Amino acid sequence: MNGAELLRHFLTAEKLSQADFAARAGVSTASVSLWLAGVSRPGYDSALLVQSATGGAVPFVSWGAPPVPKPTAAKKSAPRRPRAA
């Protein structure tokens, strides 16, 4: 089972609403809803919070590799001109 399936099973078994679980885990209800719908998945920190809030029933690794943030392109500055004396 993947993270969303495990979380759904956990919520059912514990008779928890998405809002109750979100409060327990320290995440937003909207995030929990998006995870369960498969629209998104938690990042590193949130996946660890879910693992902790479920007592390990939904392990960090069940979500697969969290999305890696895209590196921002470094701005190239214009070459500096020497100041006129």
Secondary structure, 3 states (H helix, E strand, C coil): CCHHHHHHHHHHHHCCCHHHHHHHHCCCHHHHHHHHHCCCCCCHHHHHHHHHHCCCCCCHHHHCCCCCCCCCCCCCCCCCCCCCC
